Structure formats: C-alpha cells, structure tokens
C-alpha cells in the first residue's frame, strides 16, 4: 500500500499547488544581455524554449542543449522567426549519458570564450522505472546527477566569465521529497512520484551547497519553482492525476508564464538576489524544511561526487 499512499499524497499535493498557482506575478524587465552567453538544457520545448526566446530577445547568445537535435534545430528556427537577429544555436546533450555530457562540455570549451548563465532546465518526470546509460535511476540520474556533472565540467568557464550564474529549475514537488540515501536508484521500492520529488529536492540541495562553494569565485546559484506548467514533462502522468489536470486546467500556467522566474533569476541585479536562494513567482521563497538541511545537502554532494567519480576542487 506504500505506492498507493504516495499516489494519494501526490494527488493532494497537486490539487493544492494548482490553487496556489492561480495568481501569477506580473513581472517585466528591460535588462539587456548583449554580449552575454547562456546555455539552457532542455530548451527545444516548454519552459526552456520560452526562456531561450526571452534571453535571445535581450541580445544574449543562447545555446540550446537538447537530446533530440531535430527538435533542437526546429526550436532554433522557431526562435529566429520570432526574434529578429537572434543568436541561437542547438548543441546535442543527453543528460542520461555521462559520455554525452563530457562531449557537450568539450564542444563548449572549443567554441565559447565565455559562459555567463547555465540554466539547468531539462527534466524527466513521473516516468516508469528506467535507468540511464550509466545505470542510475532515470529521474535522479537526469534531473540531478546529469546537471550536477554538467555544472562541474563547465565551472571553469563560469569562473572565467564571472560574475556568472547557475539556475537550477526545481518544482513544488520537492516538498514531497526525501533523499533516500539507502535506495537512490529506487531498486528496493520505486514509485514514480516519490522518485520525481526526490530529484527535485536534490536540485534545491545542490543549489545550496554549490552557492557556498562558488560565491567567492563570482558564480551565484539559484533554484527555481516555475509553478504548475503545461509542458512535455507531464507526458507520463496517468489517472487519477490526468483527470485532475483536465479539471483544473484553467489554473495551469503556459510555458511562457512558467519561464518568468527563470528569467527573473537571470536578469535581476545581483545585489537584489540571494545566492543559494529558492525563487518562486519572481521572488525569494521558502523551500520545505528538507530543502534547507545543510547536512543533507553536504551528504548528497559527497554521494553525487562518489557516484560520478569526480572531485570538486
């Protein structure tokens, strides 16, 4: 019955979060990003694509890091049609494969002199049990470990380009999350909602620990809750959650609305931001208690390094 209980909890949480998302902050900024470079993962669709379009409109060079290059090139074409003079390119990145992440990073170092914004936006959600190429549970592997490794590899370029920022897109689902250190791979007791919530909590904990280590280097880090958004990440959702989405569809944000807070964390002056902070509705927000546990954040950092066989200097 544990799986059924988690599903029920997920149902209650989604209901509440939909109502909380009813009022969308109206925010705008005319900040120019001319001369800046941004990488956005999962930018061929949804929130990532809308974020890319906005940053391109501000003059930034935007690299769409996409698993499916056909969709990535289509997104580039779409953005260039909508944004006059947009400087956008697509690059192949599969966050479920550490070899692909290494190849992507190598390509970036070979083609880019600077990197001011790394927006870790891509994600998989509430999917059936699967493993990454390297054997990690898919949601933890892509949503957390893939972005953890990508950030590690690109940190030298972010430092070189400082002041720079890392923005990790989390979810309100983190409030349901718990880091299952004794079963990170979900092999003992997998439930799609629990695994997704764990990965989104990991995003917030990663942000907190990263900020402590990189602030002195001029690299700031923020986590973002975009709200309930109608994107492809919901494609694995089944009944009864799908019925809830249909019933309360009028409360769900568009991808453009979901991108507001990612954009806010990109363009808002640094002296108005708190590195390591969690942001929602274009403002600082409290994560859940588990998301503020520095001991868990440090342990997750160490475990992640061990799993990836890396050592942060």
C-alpha positions in Angstrom: 0.0 0.0 0.0 3.0 2.3 0.2 2.8 3.1 -3.5 -0.9 3.8 -3.3 -0.3 6.1 -0.4 2.4 8.1 -2.3 0.0 8.4 -5.2 -2.7 9.8 -2.9 -0.3 12.2 -1.4 0.8 13.3 -4.9 -2.9 13.9 -5.7 -3.5 16.0 -2.7 -0.2 18.0 -3.3 -1.1 18.7 -7.0 -4.6 19.9 -6.0 -3.1 22.3 -3.5 -0.4 23.5 -5.8 -2.8 24.2 -8.6 -4.7 26.6 -6.4 -1.5 28.3 -5.2 -0.6 28.8 -8.9 -3.8 30.8 -9.6 -2.2 34.2 -9.2 0.8 34.6 -11.5 3.1 37.5 -10.7 3.2 40.2 -13.4 6.9 41.0 -13.8 8.9 42.5 -16.6 12.4 43.8 -17.1 14.1 45.6 -20.0 17.6 44.5 -18.9 19.9 43.9 -22.0 22.0 40.8 -22.2 24.1 41.9 -25.2 27.5 40.3 -25.0 26.3 37.5 -22.7 26.2 33.8 -23.3 23.7 31.4 -21.9 23.3 27.6 -22.0 19.8 26.2 -21.4 19.2 22.5 -21.1 16.0 21.0 -22.5 15.5 24.2 -24.5 13.7 22.7 -27.5 10.3 22.9 -25.8 8.3 24.2 -22.9 9.8 26.5 -20.2 13.3 26.1 -21.7 12.3 27.2 -25.1 10.4 30.2 -23.7 13.4 31.2 -21.6 15.7 30.9 -24.6 13.4 33.1 -26.7 13.3 35.8 -24.0 17.1 35.8 -23.4 17.7 35.9 -27.2 15.4 38.9 -27.4 17.6 40.6 -24.9 20.6 40.1 -27.1 22.2 37.1 -25.5 23.9 34.3 -27.4 21.8 31.3 -26.4 22.9 27.6 -26.7 20.0 25.2 -26.7 21.3 22.0 -25.1 19.0 19.3 -26.5 18.9 15.5 -26.5 16.9 15.4 -29.8 18.8 17.5 -32.4 15.9 17.6 -34.9 13.7 19.2 -32.2 16.6 21.4 -31.2 17.1 22.7 -34.7 13.4 23.3 -35.1 13.4 25.3 -31.9 16.3 27.4 -33.2 14.3 28.0 -36.4 11.2 29.0 -34.4 13.1 31.4 -32.2 14.9 33.1 -35.1 11.5 33.6 -36.8 10.1 35.3 -33.7 13.2 37.2 -32.5 14.9 39.4 -35.1 18.6 38.9 -35.1 18.5 36.1 -32.5 21.9 34.5 -31.8 20.8 30.9 -31.0 22.4 27.5 -31.8 21.5 24.0 -30.8 24.0 21.5 -29.4 23.5 17.8 -28.6 23.3 16.8 -25.0 21.9 13.7 -23.4 21.8 14.1 -19.7 21.2 10.4 -19.3 24.7 9.6 -20.6 27.9 11.0 -18.9 29.8 10.4 -22.1 27.4 12.8 -24.0 27.8 15.3 -21.2 31.6 15.2 -21.5 31.3 15.6 -25.3 29.0 18.6 -24.9 31.3 20.3 -22.4 34.3 19.7 -24.7 32.4 21.3 -27.6 31.5 24.3 -25.4 35.1 24.9 -24.4 36.2 24.6 -28.1 33.6 27.1 -29.3 32.8 29.5 -26.5 35.1 32.1 -24.8 32.6 32.9 -22.1 29.6 31.4 -20.3 27.5 33.8 -18.0 24.4 31.7 -17.4 23.9 28.0 -17.1 20.2 27.2 -16.8 19.7 23.6 -15.8 16.1 23.3 -17.0 15.8 19.9 -18.6 14.0 17.1 -16.8 12.0 13.9 -16.9 9.0 13.5 -14.7 6.9 10.8 -13.1 8.1 8.1 -15.6 8.1 4.3 -15.4 11.2 2.8 -13.9 14.2 3.1 -16.2 18.0 3.6 -15.9 20.4 6.0 -17.6 23.2 4.7 -19.8 25.4 4.7 -16.6 22.9 2.7 -14.6 21.3 5.4 -12.4 17.5 5.6 -11.9 16.3 7.9 -14.7 14.8 10.7 -12.8 17.6 11.0 -10.2 20.2 10.5 -13.0 18.9 13.1 -15.4 17.3 15.7 -13.1 20.1 15.7 -10.5 23.3 13.8 -11.4 23.3 14.9 -15.1 23.1 18.6 -14.2 25.5 18.1 -11.3 28.1 16.7 -13.7 27.4 19.3 -16.4 27.9 22.1 -13.9 31.1 20.5 -12.6 32.5 20.3 -16.1 31.5 23.9 -17.1 32.6 25.6 -13.8 36.0 26.7 -15.1 34.3 28.7 -17.9 31.7 30.1 -15.5 34.5 31.2 -13.2 36.4 32.7 -16.1 33.3 34.7 -17.1 32.3 35.8 -13.6 30.0 37.3 -12.5 28.0 34.4 -13.7 25.0 32.3 -12.5 23.8 28.7 -12.3 20.0 28.4 -12.2 18.5 25.0 -11.3 14.8 24.5 -12.2 13.2 22.5 -9.4 9.5 22.1 -8.7 6.9 22.4 -5.9 7.1 18.6 -5.9 10.3 19.0 -3.8 8.1 19.5 -0.8 7.1 15.8 -1.0 10.7 14.7 -1.5 13.1 12.8 0.7 16.7 11.8 -0.3 16.6 8.0 0.0 20.4 7.5 0.6 19.8 3.8 1.1 17.9 3.4 -2.2 18.9 6.3 -4.5 18.4 4.0 -7.5 14.9 3.0 -6.5 15.6 -0.6 -6.8 14.1 -1.6 -3.4 10.8 0.4 -3.7 10.3 2.5 -6.8 7.4 4.9 -7.1 7.4 7.5 -10.0 6.1 10.4 -7.9 8.5 9.8 -5.0 11.4 9.5 -7.4 10.5 12.7 -9.1 10.1 14.5 -5.8 13.5 13.2 -4.6 15.1 14.5 -7.8 13.6 18.0 -7.4 14.6 18.2 -3.7 18.1 17.2 -4.9 18.0 20.3 -7.2 17.5 22.6 -4.3 20.1 20.9 -2.0 22.6 21.0 -4.9 21.9 24.8 -5.3 22.5 25.5 -1.6 25.8 23.6 -1.4 27.0 24.9 -4.8 26.4 28.5 -3.7 28.6 28.1 -0.6 31.5 26.8 -2.7 31.3 29.3 -5.7 30.2 32.6 -4.3 33.8 33.6 -3.6 34.5 32.7 -7.3 31.8 35.1 -8.5 29.5 32.3 -9.5 26.0 32.6 -8.0 23.4 29.8 -7.8 19.6 29.9 -7.6 16.9 27.3 -7.6 13.5 28.0 -9.2 10.0 26.7 -8.8 8.2 27.5 -12.1 4.7 26.6 -10.8 2.3 24.1 -12.4 3.1 24.3 -16.1 1.7 22.6 -19.1 4.8 21.0 -20.6 6.0 17.7 -22.1 7.3 16.7 -18.7 3.7 15.7 -17.8 3.5 13.2 -20.6 3.9 10.1 -18.3 1.1 11.2 -15.9 -1.7 8.7 -15.7 -5.1 8.7 -14.0 -6.1 9.9 -11.5 -3.6 12.8 -11.9 -4.5 13.3 -15.5 -8.2 13.8 -14.6 -7.1 16.5 -12.1 -5.1 18.3 -14.8 -8.1 18.3 -17.0 -10.4 19.6 -14.3 -8.1 22.3 -13.1 -6.6 23.1 -16.5 -7.5 26.8 -16.2 -5.1 27.1 -13.3 -2.1 25.6 -15.1 0.5 28.1 -16.4 1.6 28.3 -20.0 5.3 27.6 -20.7 5.9 31.3 -21.2 4.4 32.0 -17.7 6.4 29.2 -16.3 9.6 30.8 -17.6 9.1 34.0 -15.7 11.1 33.1 -12.6 14.0 31.5 -14.5 14.2 34.8 -16.5 13.9 36.8 -13.2 16.9 34.9 -11.7 18.9 35.6 -14.9 18.4 39.3 -15.3 17.8 40.7 -11.8 20.8 42.6 -10.4 23.0 40.5 -8.2 22.6 42.9 -5.2 18.9 42.1 -5.2 19.4 38.3 -5.2 20.4 35.8 -2.5 22.8 33.2 -3.8 21.7 29.7 -2.8 18.2 31.0 -2.5 15.0 29.4 -3.8 12.8 31.5 -6.0 9.1 31.3 -7.0 6.8 33.8 -8.7 9.7 36.2 -9.3 10.6 36.5 -5.6 12.6 34.7 -2.9 10.6 31.9 -1.4 11.0 29.3 1.3 11.7 25.7 0.3 10.5 23.0 2.5 12.4 22.1 5.7 14.2 19.3 4.0 15.4 21.7 1.3 17.1 23.8 4.0 19.0 20.9 5.6 22.7 21.7 5.0 23.8 18.4 6.4 21.7 16.5 3.8 23.0 18.9 1.1 26.6 18.1 2.0 26.0 14.4 2.2 24.2 14.5 -1.2 27.1 16.4 -2.7 29.6 13.8 -1.4 27.5 10.9 -2.7 27.0 12.5 -6.1 30.7 13.0 -6.4 31.3 9.4 -5.5 28.7 8.1 -8.0 30.2 10.2 -10.8 33.9 9.6 -9.7 34.7 13.3 -9.6 36.3 15.6 -7.1 35.4 19.3 -6.9 38.5 21.4 -6.3 
